[in-house]
Amino acid sequence: TMTRITNDVQALFELLMGLGMLIGEFVPFFIALFIMLAMDVQLVLYLLVAIPIFGVVTYFFRRATRKVYRQIRNSVSALNQNLQENLSGMQVVQLSNREEKNLAIYSVVNNENQKYEIDAIYLETGYGAFMDDMVNLALSVIIWFGGGAVIQESISLGSLILFTLYIDMLIRPIRVLGMQYNVLFRAMASAERIFQ
């Protein structure tokens, strides 16, 4: 109960804070998209090919993390429960000479929580690295095709440079959305536990 009131409610609070930030990120997204479409539609189409790839990767990431985040919430609850029982019953533990045995039980629960946290960190780091690689790949595709367009004089060099600067405004909200997925799935696991 203590864990659900403190940790799980805090996870939901972080989700609500992140949603406000996410909405703010999509204003520059649409501005950048409008300006880029005005400069060169074909280069924007090359960029938009990457969006389904982002979607597929995010779908598989979501499936993997949902299970891990649920395990984290349950292990944190077990950790807090074990700690609370040992602290409130400290006299009984000492009278029964169970300090070492209770510490061993706590260590097992703590190691289980640590394993799930490390699994979540690996997933989040892998997802972030993949998203960064996709951004760099999108930038290289734009420079490649945009460079060809500059040579053929269908677009100016200044427009290409401006286009590459707007790529960050276009892709950053997608990356932030990916980061918000981490918060979202932690919050979903917490919400399940709160409504239970």
Solvent accessible surface area in square Angstrom, and as a share of the most:
residue,aa,sasa,rsa
1,T,127,0.74
2,M,112,0.50
3,T,5,0.03
4,R,74,0.27
5,I,113,0.57
6,T,82,0.48
7,N,54,0.27
8,D,0,0.00
9,V,75,0.43
10,Q,90,0.40
11,A,10,0.08
12,L,51,0.25
13,F,107,0.45
14,E,83,0.37
15,L,23,0.12
16,L,119,0.59
17,M,124,0.55
18,G,8,0.08
19,L,74,0.37
20,G,46,0.44
21,M,109,0.48
22,L,19,0.10
23,I,126,0.64
24,G,44,0.42
25,E,33,0.15
26,F,56,0.23
27,V,92,0.53
28,P,33,0.21
29,F,22,0.09
30,F,125,0.52
31,I,90,0.46
32,A,0,0.00
33,L,35,0.17
34,F,150,0.62
35,I,53,0.27
36,M,0,0.00
37,L,71,0.35
38,A,81,0.63
39,M,54,0.24
40,D,28,0.15
41,V,82,0.47
42,Q,110,0.49
43,L,5,0.02
44,V,0,0.00
45,L,99,0.49
46,Y,67,0.25
47,L,8,0.04
48,L,61,0.30
49,V,99,0.57
50,A,12,0.09
51,I,68,0.34
52,P,83,0.52
53,I,76,0.39
54,F,7,0.03
55,G,42,0.40
56,V,85,0.49
57,V,38,0.22
58,T,14,0.08
59,Y,99,0.38
60,F,120,0.50
61,F,14,0.06
62,R,65,0.24
63,R,138,0.50
64,A,43,0.33
65,T,0,0.00
66,R,85,0.31
67,K,125,0.53
68,V,16,0.09
69,Y,1,0.00
70,R,86,0.32
71,Q,52,0.23
72,I,1,0.01
73,R,20,0.07
74,N,75,0.39
75,S,4,0.02
76,V,21,0.12
77,S,24,0.16
78,A,41,0.32
79,L,26,0.13
80,N,39,0.20
81,Q,107,0.48
82,N,22,0.11
83,L,80,0.40
84,Q,79,0.35
85,E,96,0.43
86,N,34,0.17
87,L,102,0.51
88,S,84,0.54
89,G,21,0.20
90,M,91,0.41
91,Q,143,0.63
92,V,102,0.58
93,V,21,0.12
94,Q,100,0.44
95,L,157,0.78
96,S,60,0.38
97,N,127,0.65
98,R,90,0.33
99,E,80,0.36
100,E,149,0.67
101,K,120,0.51
102,N,19,0.10
103,L,115,0.57
104,A,58,0.45
105,I,79,0.40
106,Y,54,0.20
107,S,44,0.29
108,V,101,0.58
109,V,30,0.17
110,N,60,0.31
111,N,88,0.45
112,E,82,0.37
113,N,16,0.08
114,Q,100,0.44
115,K,114,0.48
116,Y,36,0.14
117,E,50,0.23
118,I,72,0.37
119,D,45,0.23
120,A,0,0.00
121,I,95,0.48
122,Y,156,0.59
123,L,52,0.26
124,E,42,0.19
125,T,86,0.50
126,G,42,0.40
127,Y,14,0.05
128,G,31,0.29
129,A,52,0.41
130,F,69,0.29
131,M,7,0.03
132,D,55,0.29
133,D,88,0.46
134,M,16,0.07
135,V,20,0.11
136,N,92,0.47
137,L,99,0.49
138,A,9,0.07
139,L,62,0.31
140,S,56,0.36
141,V,46,0.26
142,I,0,0.00
143,I,91,0.46
144,W,192,0.67
145,F,87,0.36
146,G,0,0.00
147,G,22,0.21
148,G,31,0.30
149,A,16,0.12
150,V,36,0.21
151,I,144,0.73
152,Q,147,0.65
153,E,152,0.68
154,S,86,0.55
155,I,17,0.09
156,S,64,0.42
157,L,107,0.53
158,G,48,0.46
159,S,30,0.20
160,L,14,0.07
161,I,95,0.48
162,L,74,0.37
163,F,0,0.00
164,T,28,0.17
165,L,119,0.59
166,Y,37,0.14
167,I,4,0.02
168,D,64,0.33
169,M,50,0.22
170,L,4,0.02
171,I,8,0.04
172,R,92,0.33
173,P,1,0.00
174,I,24,0.12
175,R,68,0.25
176,V,13,0.08
177,L,64,0.32
178,G,1,0.01
179,M,114,0.51
180,Q,13,0.06
181,Y,51,0.19
182,N,24,0.12
183,V,39,0.22
184,L,57,0.29
185,F,4,0.02
186,R,58,0.21
187,A,1,0.00
188,M,54,0.24
189,A,5,0.04
190,S,0,0.00
191,A,21,0.16
192,E,64,0.29
193,R,11,0.04
194,I,59,0.30
195,F,173,0.72
196,Q,156,0.69
